[in-house]
Amino acid sequence: MRILPTLRQLKFLVALADRRHFGQAAEACYVSQSTLSAAIQELEQGLGVTLFDRTRRSVAPTGIGLEITERARTILRQAEDLVDIALAAHDPLSGPLRLGVIPTIAPFLLPRMLPKLREAAPELKLYLREEQTAPLLARLEAGQLDAVILALPVPLADAESEDVALDPFFVVCPRSHRLASLETVRPGDMATEDLLLLEDGHCMREHALAACELEGARRNEALQGTSLNTLVQMAASGLGVTLVPEMAIASGLIAGLDLHVAPLAGDRPHRRIALVWRRSSGRKETFRRLAGLLRDAATPSAASLA
């Protein structure tokens, strides 16, 4: 008679494989180290294989341990999706929802979105995580997040998305800068300027360059911002010009700074804001409704861009 592993054992397995430390894995699972260790031993006995190589100083998955861990991740995700289906059948906008947001969207969209969400879905318990695109997508795939708000295009593997808004880019420069005299700025106008960009890891860096056809423009690599706020402060100090999305400007990012905002010439170069979720998720109706609320919140005020 085969003894099937429990979801609890599989959860412990994944935690230990990720952290490779019994104490840290036990803490992440809110159990004692002895409880987790005993569960792993029971799992190994039930499966008849050694899942981890243990020494006094380290613990590491064996080859078969790695393979079983990846299958365990899939089983845990499917179990969560099963619960999600039942939850969505009761009320799509209720229960816990783990939502990830990238840093170039979170401070500008969330203040407008959260009040609308509380009013429209008071039974929805939102858990937010702000992080860059790559780690958010990894957490989504691993089942640690239910959905993420990203700027597209980015490669999406086994995921679905729904566009929330088009977020045009604007040129931001000091009012004394030569570009401030132009009604619209062409890519060629910026080719000789010191272009201030976000540091590597922020998808907006590549989106701005691609959308505005500035891949070959001169860049001030010695000065890279960790946030949009840092970029506009550097621009205000006369260190160069930068590109800022409409959403950030509408939220008052440059208020009080001696900066000029100019649109880009052409077909409004932009980034696409989208809500992304796993294709296998049972809460698709939840995400479609959430995308609708995000669309309402993402619409900027014309007055704030004046």
C-alpha positions as a Markdown table, in Angstrom:
| # | Residue | x | y | z |
|---|---|---|---|---|
| 1 | Met | 0.0 | 0.0 | 0.0 |
| 2 | Arg | 1.4 | 3.4 | -1.1 |
| 3 | Ile | 1.4 | 6.2 | 1.4 |
| 4 | Leu | 0.6 | 9.5 | -0.3 |
| 5 | Pro | 2.4 | 12.6 | 0.9 |
| 6 | Thr | 0.3 | 15.3 | 2.5 |
| 7 | Leu | 0.1 | 18.9 | 1.4 |
| 8 | Arg | 1.7 | 19.9 | 4.7 |
| 9 | Gln | 4.7 | 17.7 | 4.0 |
| 10 | Leu | 5.1 | 19.1 | 0.5 |
| 11 | Lys | 4.9 | 22.6 | 1.9 |
| 12 | Phe | 7.8 | 21.8 | 4.3 |
| 13 | Leu | 9.7 | 20.1 | 1.4 |
| 14 | Val | 9.5 | 23.3 | -0.8 |
| 15 | Ala | 10.4 | 25.5 | 2.1 |
| 16 | Leu | 13.5 | 23.5 | 3.0 |
| 17 | Ala | 14.6 | 23.2 | -0.6 |
| 18 | Asp | 14.4 | 27.0 | -1.1 |
| 19 | Arg | 16.1 | 28.0 | 2.1 |
| 20 | Arg | 18.5 | 25.0 | 2.6 |
| 21 | His | 18.3 | 25.6 | 6.4 |
| 22 | Phe | 16.1 | 23.7 | 8.8 |
| 23 | Gly | 15.7 | 26.6 | 11.2 |
| 24 | Gln | 14.8 | 29.1 | 8.5 |
| 25 | Ala | 12.4 | 26.7 | 6.7 |
| 26 | Ala | 10.6 | 26.0 | 10.0 |
| 27 | Glu | 10.3 | 29.7 | 10.8 |
| 28 | Ala | 8.8 | 30.3 | 7.3 |
| 29 | Cys | 6.3 | 27.5 | 7.9 |
| 30 | Tyr | 5.4 | 28.7 | 11.5 |
| 31 | Val | 6.4 | 25.4 | 13.0 |
| 32 | Ser | 9.3 | 24.2 | 15.2 |
| 33 | Gln | 12.4 | 22.8 | 13.7 |
| 34 | Ser | 11.8 | 19.4 | 15.1 |
| 35 | Thr | 8.3 | 19.3 | 13.6 |
| 36 | Leu | 9.6 | 20.2 | 10.2 |
| 37 | Ser | 12.5 | 17.7 | 10.4 |
| 38 | Ala | 10.2 | 14.9 | 11.5 |
| 39 | Ala | 7.8 | 15.6 | 8.6 |
| 40 | Ile | 10.7 | 15.5 | 6.1 |
| 41 | Gln | 11.9 | 12.2 | 7.5 |
| 42 | Glu | 8.4 | 10.8 | 7.2 |
| 43 | Leu | 8.1 | 12.0 | 3.6 |
| 44 | Glu | 11.4 | 10.4 | 2.8 |
| 45 | Gln | 10.4 | 7.1 | 4.4 |
| 46 | Gly | 7.0 | 7.2 | 2.6 |
| 47 | Leu | 8.6 | 7.8 | -0.8 |
| 48 | Gly | 11.5 | 5.5 | -0.2 |
| 49 | Val | 14.1 | 8.1 | -1.3 |
| 50 | Thr | 16.6 | 10.5 | 0.2 |
| 51 | Leu | 15.4 | 14.0 | -0.6 |
| 52 | Phe | 18.2 | 15.9 | 1.1 |
| 53 | Asp | 21.9 | 15.4 | 1.8 |
| 54 | Arg | 22.6 | 16.5 | 5.3 |
| 55 | Thr | 25.9 | 17.5 | 7.0 |
| 56 | Arg | 26.6 | 19.3 | 10.2 |
| 57 | Arg | 27.0 | 22.6 | 8.3 |
| 58 | Ser | 24.6 | 22.3 | 5.3 |
| 59 | Val | 21.5 | 20.7 | 3.8 |
| 60 | Ala | 21.0 | 20.4 | 0.1 |
| 61 | Pro | 18.4 | 18.6 | -2.1 |
| 62 | Thr | 19.5 | 15.5 | -3.9 |
| 63 | Gly | 18.9 | 15.0 | -7.6 |
| 64 | Ile | 15.6 | 13.2 | -7.0 |
| 65 | Gly | 14.9 | 15.7 | -4.2 |
| 66 | Leu | 15.1 | 18.6 | -6.7 |
| 67 | Glu | 12.8 | 16.8 | -9.2 |
| 68 | Ile | 10.2 | 16.0 | -6.5 |
| 69 | Thr | 10.4 | 19.5 | -5.1 |
| 70 | Glu | 9.4 | 21.0 | -8.5 |
| 71 | Arg | 6.5 | 18.5 | -8.8 |
| 72 | Ala | 5.5 | 19.5 | -5.2 |
| 73 | Arg | 5.4 | 23.2 | -6.3 |
| 74 | Thr | 2.9 | 22.3 | -9.0 |
| 75 | Ile | 0.8 | 20.3 | -6.7 |
| 76 | Leu | 0.7 | 23.1 | -4.1 |
| 77 | Arg | -0.2 | 25.6 | -6.8 |
| 78 | Gln | -3.0 | 23.4 | -8.0 |
| 79 | Ala | -4.3 | 22.9 | -4.5 |
| 80 | Glu | -4.4 | 26.7 | -4.0 |
| 81 | Asp | -6.2 | 27.1 | -7.4 |
| 82 | Leu | -8.8 | 24.5 | -6.3 |
| 83 | Val | -9.5 | 26.6 | -3.2 |
| 84 | Asp | -9.6 | 29.8 | -5.3 |
| 85 | Ile | -12.3 | 28.2 | -7.6 |
| 86 | Ala | -14.5 | 27.6 | -4.6 |
| 87 | Leu | -13.9 | 31.1 | -3.2 |
| 88 | Ala | -14.6 | 32.8 | -6.6 |
| 89 | Ala | -17.9 | 30.9 | -6.8 |
| 90 | His | -19.1 | 32.4 | -3.6 |
| 91 | Asp | -18.0 | 36.0 | -4.3 |
| 92 | Pro | -15.2 | 36.9 | -6.8 |
| 93 | Leu | -14.2 | 40.0 | -4.8 |
| 94 | Ser | -13.8 | 38.4 | -1.4 |
| 95 | Gly | -11.2 | 36.6 | 0.6 |
| 96 | Pro | -7.4 | 37.1 | 0.6 |
| 97 | Leu | -5.6 | 38.3 | -2.5 |
| 98 | Arg | -1.8 | 38.5 | -2.7 |
| 99 | Leu | -1.0 | 41.3 | -5.2 |
| 100 | Gly | 2.5 | 42.3 | -6.4 |
| 101 | Val | 3.2 | 45.7 | -7.9 |
| 102 | Ile | 6.4 | 47.1 | -9.5 |
| 103 | Pro | 8.0 | 50.2 | -7.9 |
| 104 | Thr | 7.4 | 52.5 | -10.9 |
| 105 | Ile | 3.6 | 51.9 | -10.6 |
| 106 | Ala | 2.9 | 51.2 | -6.9 |
| 107 | Pro | 3.2 | 54.8 | -5.4 |
| 108 | Phe | 1.2 | 56.4 | -8.3 |
| 109 | Leu | -1.6 | 53.9 | -8.9 |
| 110 | Leu | -2.2 | 52.4 | -5.5 |
| 111 | Pro | -3.3 | 55.6 | -3.7 |
| 112 | Arg | -6.0 | 56.0 | -6.3 |
| 113 | Met | -6.9 | 52.3 | -6.5 |
| 114 | Leu | -7.2 | 51.3 | -2.9 |
| 115 | Pro | -10.1 | 53.6 | -1.9 |
| 116 | Lys | -12.1 | 52.4 | -4.9 |
| 117 | Leu | -11.3 | 48.8 | -4.1 |
| 118 | Arg | -12.3 | 49.2 | -0.4 |
| 119 | Glu | -15.6 | 50.7 | -1.5 |
| 120 | Ala | -16.3 | 48.1 | -4.3 |
| 121 | Ala | -15.0 | 45.0 | -2.5 |
| 122 | Pro | -15.0 | 45.4 | 1.3 |
| 123 | Glu | -14.7 | 41.7 | 1.8 |
| 124 | Leu | -11.5 | 41.5 | -0.2 |
| 125 | Lys | -8.4 | 41.3 | 2.0 |
| 126 | Leu | -5.5 | 42.6 | 0.0 |
| 127 | Tyr | -1.8 | 41.7 | 0.7 |
| 128 | Leu | 0.6 | 43.9 | -1.2 |
| 129 | Arg | 4.2 | 43.3 | -2.2 |
| 130 | Glu | 6.3 | 45.9 | -4.1 |
| 131 | Glu | 9.2 | 44.4 | -6.0 |
| 132 | Gln | 10.9 | 44.5 | -9.5 |
| 133 | Thr | 9.4 | 42.6 | -12.4 |
| 134 | Ala | 11.6 | 39.5 | -12.5 |
| 135 | Pro | 11.2 | 38.5 | -8.8 |
| 136 | Leu | 7.4 | 39.3 | -8.9 |
| 137 | Leu | 6.9 | 37.0 | -11.9 |
| 138 | Ala | 9.0 | 34.3 | -10.1 |
| 139 | Arg | 6.7 | 34.6 | -7.1 |
| 140 | Leu | 3.6 | 34.5 | -9.3 |
| 141 | Glu | 4.8 | 31.3 | -10.9 |
| 142 | Ala | 5.7 | 29.7 | -7.6 |
| 143 | Gly | 2.2 | 30.5 | -6.2 |
| 144 | Gln | 3.4 | 33.0 | -3.7 |
| 145 | Leu | 1.4 | 35.8 | -5.4 |
| 146 | Asp | -2.1 | 35.6 | -7.0 |
| 147 | Ala | -1.6 | 38.4 | -9.5 |
| 148 | Val | 0.9 | 41.2 | -10.3 |
| 149 | Ile | 0.6 | 44.7 | -11.8 |
| 150 | Leu | 3.4 | 45.1 | -14.4 |
| 151 | Ala | 4.4 | 47.3 | -17.3 |
| 152 | Leu | 4.4 | 45.4 | -20.6 |
| 153 | Pro | 6.0 | 44.2 | -22.8 |
| 154 | Val | 7.8 | 41.6 | -20.7 |
| 155 | Pro | 8.0 | 37.8 | -21.5 |
| 156 | Leu | 5.1 | 36.0 | -19.8 |
| 157 | Ala | 5.3 | 32.2 | -19.7 |
| 158 | Asp | 2.2 | 30.4 | -18.5 |
| 159 | Ala | 0.3 | 33.6 | -17.6 |
| 160 | Glu | -2.7 | 35.7 | -18.8 |
| 161 | Ser | -3.0 | 39.4 | -18.7 |
| 162 | Glu | -5.5 | 42.2 | -19.2 |
| 163 | Asp | -4.4 | 45.7 | -20.1 |
| 164 | Val | -5.3 | 48.4 | -17.5 |
| 165 | Ala | -3.9 | 51.6 | -19.2 |
| 166 | Leu | -1.5 | 53.0 | -21.7 |
| 167 | Asp | 1.0 | 55.2 | -19.8 |
| 168 | Pro | 2.6 | 57.7 | -22.2 |
| 169 | Phe | 6.2 | 59.0 | -21.6 |
| 170 | Phe | 7.0 | 62.7 | -21.2 |
| 171 | Val | 10.4 | 64.4 | -21.3 |
| 172 | Val | 11.3 | 66.2 | -18.1 |
| 173 | Cys | 14.0 | 68.8 | -18.0 |
| 174 | Pro | 14.8 | 72.1 | -16.2 |
| 175 | Arg | 12.8 | 75.1 | -17.4 |
| 176 | Ser | 16.1 | 76.7 | -18.5 |
| 177 | His | 17.0 | 73.8 | -20.7 |
| 178 | Arg | 16.9 | 74.2 | -24.5 |
| 179 | Leu | 14.3 | 71.4 | -24.8 |
| 180 | Ala | 11.9 | 73.4 | -22.7 |
| 181 | Ser | 11.3 | 75.7 | -25.7 |
| 182 | Leu | 10.0 | 72.9 | -27.8 |
| 183 | Glu | 6.2 | 72.1 | -28.0 |
| 184 | Thr | 7.0 | 68.4 | -28.6 |
| 185 | Val | 10.3 | 66.6 | -28.3 |
| 186 | Arg | 11.6 | 64.2 | -31.0 |
| 187 | Pro | 14.0 | 61.4 | -30.3 |
| 188 | Gly | 16.6 | 63.2 | -32.4 |
| 189 | Asp | 16.3 | 66.2 | -30.1 |
| 190 | Met | 17.5 | 64.1 | -27.2 |
| 191 | Ala | 20.3 | 62.2 | -28.9 |
| 192 | Thr | 23.0 | 64.5 | -27.6 |
| 193 | Glu | 21.6 | 65.0 | -24.1 |
| 194 | Asp | 22.7 | 63.3 | -20.9 |
| 195 | Leu | 19.8 | 60.9 | -20.5 |
| 196 | Leu | 19.0 | 60.0 | -16.8 |
| 197 | Leu | 17.7 | 56.5 | -16.4 |
| 198 | Leu | 16.7 | 54.0 | -13.7 |
| 199 | Glu | 19.3 | 51.5 | -12.7 |
| 200 | Asp | 19.4 | 48.0 | -14.2 |
| 201 | Gly | 16.6 | 45.7 | -13.0 |
| 202 | His | 13.8 | 48.3 | -13.6 |
| 203 | Cys | 11.8 | 47.3 | -16.7 |
| 204 | Met | 10.9 | 51.0 | -17.3 |
| 205 | Arg | 14.5 | 51.7 | -18.2 |
| 206 | Glu | 14.2 | 49.5 | -21.3 |
| 207 | His | 10.5 | 50.4 | -22.0 |
| 208 | Ala | 11.4 | 54.1 | -22.1 |
| 209 | Leu | 14.3 | 53.6 | -24.4 |
| 210 | Ala | 12.4 | 51.3 | -26.8 |
| 211 | Ala | 9.1 | 53.2 | -26.9 |
| 212 | Cys | 10.9 | 56.5 | -27.5 |
| 213 | Glu | 13.4 | 55.0 | -30.0 |
| 214 | Leu | 16.4 | 56.1 | -27.9 |
| 215 | Glu | 18.4 | 52.9 | -27.7 |
| 216 | Gly | 21.3 | 54.7 | -29.2 |
| 217 | Ala | 21.0 | 58.0 | -27.3 |
| 218 | Arg | 23.8 | 59.2 | -25.0 |
| 219 | Arg | 23.2 | 58.0 | -21.5 |
| 220 | Asn | 24.6 | 59.3 | -18.2 |
| 221 | Glu | 25.6 | 55.8 | -16.9 |
| 222 | Ala | 27.4 | 57.4 | -14.0 |
| 223 | Leu | 24.1 | 58.8 | -12.6 |
| 224 | Gln | 21.4 | 56.1 | -12.4 |
| 225 | Gly | 18.3 | 56.5 | -10.3 |
| 226 | Thr | 16.9 | 53.9 | -7.9 |
| 227 | Ser | 13.4 | 55.5 | -8.3 |
| 228 | Leu | 11.5 | 58.0 | -10.4 |
| 229 | Asn | 11.7 | 60.5 | -7.6 |
| 230 | Thr | 15.5 | 60.3 | -7.7 |
| 231 | Leu | 15.5 | 60.8 | -11.4 |
| 232 | Val | 13.4 | 64.0 | -11.3 |
| 233 | Gln | 15.5 | 65.3 | -8.4 |
| 234 | Met | 18.6 | 64.8 | -10.5 |
| 235 | Ala | 17.0 | 66.5 | -13.5 |
| 236 | Ala | 16.0 | 69.4 | -11.3 |
| 237 | Ser | 19.6 | 69.7 | -10.3 |
| 238 | Gly | 20.6 | 70.1 | -13.9 |
| 239 | Leu | 22.3 | 66.8 | -14.3 |
| 240 | Gly | 20.4 | 65.8 | -17.4 |
| 241 | Val | 17.0 | 65.1 | -18.8 |
| 242 | Thr | 14.8 | 62.1 | -18.1 |
| 243 | Leu | 11.6 | 60.3 | -19.2 |
| 244 | Val | 8.7 | 60.0 | -16.8 |
| 245 | Pro | 5.4 | 58.2 | -17.4 |
| 246 | Glu | 2.2 | 60.2 | -17.3 |
| 247 | Met | 0.9 | 58.3 | -14.3 |
| 248 | Ala | 3.8 | 59.6 | -12.1 |
| 249 | Ile | 3.4 | 63.2 | -13.3 |
| 250 | Ala | -0.4 | 63.1 | -12.7 |
| 251 | Ser | 0.3 | 62.0 | -9.1 |
| 252 | Gly | 2.3 | 65.1 | -8.5 |
| 253 | Leu | 5.9 | 63.7 | -8.8 |
| 254 | Ile | 7.4 | 67.0 | -10.1 |
| 255 | Ala | 5.2 | 69.4 | -8.1 |
| 256 | Gly | 7.2 | 72.2 | -6.5 |
| 257 | Leu | 10.3 | 71.5 | -8.7 |
| 258 | Asp | 11.5 | 73.9 | -11.4 |
| 259 | Leu | 11.0 | 71.4 | -14.2 |
| 260 | His | 9.4 | 71.5 | -17.6 |
| 261 | Val | 7.2 | 68.6 | -19.0 |
| 262 | Ala | 7.0 | 68.1 | -22.7 |
| 263 | Pro | 5.2 | 65.4 | -24.7 |
| 264 | Leu | 7.1 | 63.2 | -27.1 |
| 265 | Ala | 6.5 | 63.6 | -30.8 |
| 266 | Gly | 4.8 | 60.9 | -32.8 |
| 267 | Asp | 2.3 | 58.3 | -31.7 |
| 268 | Arg | 2.5 | 58.9 | -28.0 |
| 269 | Pro | 5.3 | 56.5 | -27.0 |
| 270 | His | 4.0 | 54.6 | -23.9 |
| 271 | Arg | 4.2 | 51.6 | -21.7 |
| 272 | Arg | 1.3 | 49.2 | -21.2 |
| 273 | Ile | 0.1 | 48.7 | -17.6 |
| 274 | Ala | -1.5 | 45.3 | -17.1 |
| 275 | Leu | -2.8 | 42.9 | -14.5 |
| 276 | Val | -1.1 | 39.5 | -14.8 |
| 277 | Trp | -2.2 | 36.1 | -13.3 |
| 278 | Arg | -1.4 | 32.4 | -13.7 |
| 279 | Arg | -3.3 | 30.8 | -16.6 |
| 280 | Ser | -4.4 | 27.9 | -14.2 |
| 281 | Ser | -5.9 | 30.3 | -11.6 |
| 282 | Gly | -9.5 | 29.7 | -10.6 |
| 283 | Arg | -10.0 | 33.4 | -9.8 |
| 284 | Lys | -10.1 | 34.8 | -13.4 |
| 285 | Glu | -13.4 | 36.6 | -12.7 |
| 286 | Thr | -11.8 | 38.2 | -9.7 |
| 287 | Phe | -8.9 | 39.5 | -11.8 |
| 288 | Arg | -11.2 | 40.7 | -14.6 |
| 289 | Arg | -13.2 | 42.8 | -12.1 |
| 290 | Leu | -10.0 | 44.0 | -10.4 |
| 291 | Ala | -8.7 | 45.1 | -13.8 |
| 292 | Gly | -11.8 | 47.1 | -14.3 |
| 293 | Leu | -11.2 | 48.9 | -11.0 |
| 294 | Leu | -7.6 | 49.5 | -12.0 |
| 295 | Arg | -8.7 | 51.0 | -15.3 |
| 296 | Asp | -10.9 | 53.5 | -13.5 |
| 297 | Ala | -8.1 | 54.4 | -11.0 |
| 298 | Ala | -5.4 | 54.7 | -13.7 |
| 299 | Thr | -7.2 | 57.5 | -15.6 |
| 300 | Pro | -5.1 | 60.7 | -14.8 |
| 301 | Ser | -6.6 | 64.1 | -14.1 |
| 302 | Ala | -6.1 | 66.6 | -16.9 |
| 303 | Ala | -5.5 | 69.3 | -14.3 |
| 304 | Ser | -2.7 | 67.4 | -12.8 |
| 305 | Leu | -0.8 | 67.4 | -16.1 |
| 306 | Ala | -1.2 | 71.1 | -16.7 |
